């Protein structure tokens, strides 16, 4: 039997999670969860609030404690065009500058807006502005100099809202885009694989004696286009986190990353032997066929569209055949995509 091609999947708008599960009458922790096992290749259909049943005493989950910023503000171009400006991250080479993405407003499809030039200023709410300096890694993003009172983070707290895309059916506040782990502000978009976790889920994991290990990776904008690699992102893996991950693996137990962001942070701190060391800064690590994982055994993630760079990471962990069969089953079973959707647990 041939392996289905990932590129052939037709997700369609009926598979988009257009609203949070709570708005659909479903508790956060009761979204659907597919469980895929590398050994044997089996696929199970479950629910997220049963995740503890799929883990064992001594296993560890690695969670991203980054908190989502209200990183979207309205903007007006020099020619009067109404835009939405997404603040992605500080510029890696100069933290006085920021990487930003101008986009069309929601009613116009939220596509990237490309009609701007270096040196132009966008007017922002409250008398602030931002000067575009130069394109960043292509034509969609810009290195820009904010002109405002206080820090960008404090300005966004006053004037910003959560980044949302055309599939979102409502305008929910920033709390809808936070996870239970989010304590360190810095992500442009939510590390969404962890969104289903609740205090009830954590209690079940504790009763199972599954350890929770915190790391940080501040997510840049996720609006990558076909062929674009993940952007550089800020991360931090503490000595305590590194020691716990090494201890768990040393005892032959499993390390399960909660989200592709947790994978990227851990792998940025790991050596070729899989041992994790304390590390922080900016990472440009891209996990895929040329750079497989060394420190991660399993992954909880959302569902990603064909062409998304996340699929390379998922294939590096699950293998191409199991990834393709999981996605075929997800389409057949009408699993929901995007940050408010269902989840995919990949285990050894």
C-alpha positions in Angstrom: 0.0 0.0 0.0 1.4 3.4 -1.0 2.0 6.1 1.5 -0.5 9.1 1.0 1.2 12.3 0.1 0.9 15.1 2.7 0.6 17.7 -0.1 -2.6 16.1 -1.4 -4.7 16.8 1.7 -7.6 19.1 1.2 -8.4 20.6 4.5 -11.2 23.0 3.4 -12.9 25.6 5.5 -15.1 23.0 7.2 -12.1 21.7 9.0 -11.0 25.1 10.4 -11.6 25.7 14.1 -13.1 29.1 13.7 -13.7 29.7 17.4 -12.4 28.5 20.7 -13.9 25.2 21.9 -15.5 27.0 24.8 -17.5 29.0 22.2 -18.5 25.7 20.6 -19.8 24.2 23.9 -16.7 22.1 24.6 -14.3 22.4 27.6 -10.7 23.4 26.8 -9.5 20.0 27.8 -12.1 18.0 25.9 -11.0 18.7 22.3 -10.3 15.5 20.3 -6.8 13.9 20.4 -5.4 11.4 17.9 -2.6 9.3 19.4 -0.1 7.9 17.0 2.6 5.3 18.0 5.8 5.0 16.1 6.4 1.4 17.3 3.8 -0.6 15.5 2.3 2.4 13.7 -1.0 2.2 15.5 -3.4 5.2 15.6 -6.0 5.7 18.3 -8.8 8.3 18.6 -9.1 9.8 22.0 -9.8 13.0 23.8 -7.3 15.4 25.4 -8.5 15.1 28.9 -7.3 11.5 28.8 -3.7 12.4 28.0 -2.5 11.0 31.3 -3.7 7.6 30.3 -1.2 7.6 27.5 1.8 8.5 29.6 3.6 6.6 32.4 5.2 7.3 35.7 8.6 8.9 35.2 7.8 10.4 31.8 8.1 14.2 31.4 6.3 16.7 29.4 8.2 19.9 28.4 6.0 23.0 28.3 6.6 26.5 26.9 5.8 29.1 29.6 5.8 32.0 27.1 2.8 34.3 27.4 1.1 35.7 24.4 1.3 39.5 23.8 -1.6 41.5 22.3 0.7 41.9 19.3 -1.7 43.4 16.7 -2.5 47.1 16.3 -4.3 49.1 13.7 -2.0 51.2 11.4 -2.4 53.8 8.7 -0.1 53.9 5.7 1.3 57.2 4.4 -1.4 56.9 1.6 -4.2 56.4 4.1 -4.6 52.7 3.7 -6.0 51.0 6.8 -3.8 48.1 7.9 -3.1 45.8 10.8 0.5 45.7 12.1 1.7 42.5 13.7 4.7 42.9 16.1 6.7 39.6 15.7 9.8 40.0 17.9 12.6 42.4 18.7 15.2 42.5 15.9 17.9 39.9 16.8 20.7 42.4 16.0 19.4 45.4 17.8 16.6 45.2 20.4 15.7 48.9 19.8 14.2 47.7 16.5 11.4 45.3 15.9 10.4 42.8 13.2 6.9 43.6 12.1 4.4 42.4 9.5 1.9 44.8 7.9 -1.3 43.0 6.8 -4.7 43.8 5.4 -7.5 44.1 8.0 -9.7 41.1 8.8 -12.5 42.2 6.5 -10.0 42.3 3.6 -8.7 38.7 4.2 -5.7 39.5 6.5 -3.3 38.9 3.7 0.3 40.4 3.9 0.4 44.0 2.6 3.3 44.6 0.2 2.7 48.1 -0.9 5.2 49.8 1.4 8.7 51.1 1.0 11.7 51.6 3.3 11.7 54.9 5.1 7.9 55.2 5.3 6.1 55.6 8.6 2.9 54.0 9.7 0.7 55.9 12.1 -0.3 53.9 15.1 -3.0 54.5 17.8 -2.3 57.0 20.5 -0.1 59.3 18.5 2.6 56.6 18.0 4.3 55.6 14.8 6.7 53.1 13.4 9.4 53.7 10.7 10.1 50.9 8.2 13.9 50.4 7.9 14.4 47.4 5.6 12.8 44.1 4.6 13.5 41.2 6.8 14.1 37.7 5.3 12.0 38.4 2.3 9.4 40.9 1.3 6.7 40.2 3.9 8.3 41.3 7.1 10.1 44.5 8.0 12.8 45.7 10.4 11.2 48.8 11.9 11.9 51.5 14.5 8.9 52.1 16.9 8.3 55.7 17.9 6.2 55.5 21.1 6.3 56.2 24.8 7.6 53.4 26.9 8.4 49.9 25.8 6.7 48.1 22.9 5.3 45.5 25.4 3.7 48.3 27.5 2.4 50.0 24.4 0.8 46.7 23.2 -0.7 46.1 26.6 -2.5 49.5 26.2 -3.3 49.5 22.5 -3.0 46.0 21.1 -5.1 42.9 20.6 -4.4 39.3 19.8 -3.2 38.4 16.3 -6.0 36.6 14.4 -6.5 35.5 10.8 -9.3 35.3 8.4 -10.6 32.0 9.6 -11.4 33.4 13.1 -15.1 33.9 13.3 -15.0 36.4 16.2 -12.9 38.9 18.0 -12.0 37.3 21.3 -9.8 39.0 23.9 -6.2 38.0 24.7 -7.3 35.5 27.4 -8.6 33.2 24.7 -5.0 33.1 23.3 -3.2 32.2 26.5 -2.2 28.8 27.9 -2.3 27.7 31.5 1.5 27.8 31.5 2.0 31.3 30.1 3.8 33.4 32.7 6.6 35.2 30.7 5.3 37.7 28.1 6.9 37.6 24.7 5.1 35.5 22.1 3.5 37.2 19.1 1.2 34.2 18.8 0.1 31.5 21.3 2.1 28.3 21.7 -1.2 26.7 21.0 -0.5 23.0 21.5 -0.7 23.7 25.2 -4.0 25.5 25.1 -6.1 22.4 26.1 -4.3 22.0 29.4 -6.3 22.8 32.5 -5.8 22.4 36.3 -7.8 19.2 36.0 -5.4 17.8 33.3 -2.4 18.7 35.4 -3.8 17.0 38.5 -4.3 13.8 36.5 -0.7 14.0 35.2 0.6 14.6 38.8 -1.4 11.6 40.0 0.3 9.6 37.2 3.7 10.9 38.4 4.4 12.6 35.1 6.8 15.4 35.5 6.3 18.9 34.0 9.5 20.7 32.8 9.3 24.4 31.9 11.3 26.1 29.1 10.7 29.3 27.2 10.4 30.0 23.5 8.8 33.3 22.4 6.9 32.6 19.2 7.3 34.9 16.2 4.4 35.4 13.8 3.2 32.1 12.4 2.0 33.4 9.0 4.7 31.7 7.1 4.2 31.3 3.4 5.1 28.2 1.3 8.8 27.7 1.2 9.6 30.0 4.2 11.6 28.7 7.1 10.6 29.4 10.7 11.9 32.8 11.9 14.6 33.2 14.5 13.1 33.1 17.9 14.2 33.8 21.5 14.5 30.8 23.8 15.8 29.8 27.2 16.4 26.4 28.7 17.5 26.6 32.3 20.1 24.3 34.0 17.3 22.8 36.1 15.2 22.0 33.0 18.2 20.5 31.2 19.1 18.4 34.2 15.5 17.1 34.5 15.3 16.1 30.8 18.7 14.4 30.9 17.6 12.5 34.1 14.3 11.3 32.6 16.0 10.0 29.5 18.8 8.5 31.5 16.2 6.4 33.3 14.8 5.2 30.0 11.6 7.2 30.3 10.1 9.4 27.6 10.4 13.2 27.1 7.3 14.5 25.3 7.4 18.1 24.0 4.2 20.1 24.2 4.3 21.9 20.9 6.8 22.4 18.2 8.1 25.5 20.1 9.2 23.2 23.0 10.9 20.9 20.5 12.8 23.9 18.9 13.9 25.2 22.3 15.1 21.8 23.6 16.9 20.9 20.4 18.6 24.3 20.4 20.1 23.4 23.7 20.9 19.8 22.9 24.2 18.3 21.7 24.6 15.7 19.0 24.5 13.0 21.8 21.0 14.2 22.9 22.2 15.7 26.2 20.6 19.0 26.9 22.6 21.9 28.3 21.5 25.3 29.8 21.2 27.7 26.9 19.5 30.9 25.9 19.4 33.5 23.1 18.2 33.4 19.6 17.7 30.1 17.7 17.5 29.5 14.0 17.4 25.7 14.4 15.0 24.1 11.9 14.1 20.5 12.6 13.6 18.2 9.6 15.2 15.5 7.5 18.6 17.2 7.6 18.4 18.0 11.3 16.5 15.3 13.2 15.6 15.4 16.9 18.1 14.1 19.5 16.5 15.1 22.8 12.8 14.6 22.2 10.9 11.2 22.2 7.3 12.4 21.6 5.3 15.4 20.7 1.9 16.9 21.3 1.0 19.3 18.5 -1.9 20.8 16.6 -2.8 20.0 13.0 -1.0 21.9 10.3 -1.8 22.8 6.7 0.0 21.2 3.7 3.2 23.2 3.1 3.6 24.3 6.7 7.2 24.1 7.9 6.0 22.3 11.1 5.3 19.2 9.0 9.1 18.7 8.5 9.5 18.6 12.3 6.6 16.2 12.7 8.0 13.9 10.1 11.4 14.0 11.9 9.7 12.7 15.0 7.0 10.4 13.6 8.4 9.4 10.3 6.8 10.2 7.0 4.6 7.1 6.7 3.0 7.5 10.2 2.6 11.3 9.6 0.9 10.8 6.3 -1.4 8.1 7.7 -2.3 10.3 10.7 -3.1 13.2 8.5 -5.3 11.0 6.2 -7.1 9.8 9.3 -7.5 13.3 10.6 -9.1 14.5 7.4 -11.4 11.4 7.3 -12.3 11.9 10.9 -12.9 15.7 10.5 -10.3 16.8 13.1 -10.1 20.6 13.4 -7.1 22.7 12.5 -5.5 25.9 13.8 -5.0 27.2 17.4 -8.5 26.4 18.6 -8.6 22.9 17.0 -7.9 19.4 18.0 -4.5 17.8 18.8 -2.1 15.1 17.8 -0.1 13.1 20.3 2.9 11.3 18.8 4.6 8.7 21.0 7.5 6.2 20.5 
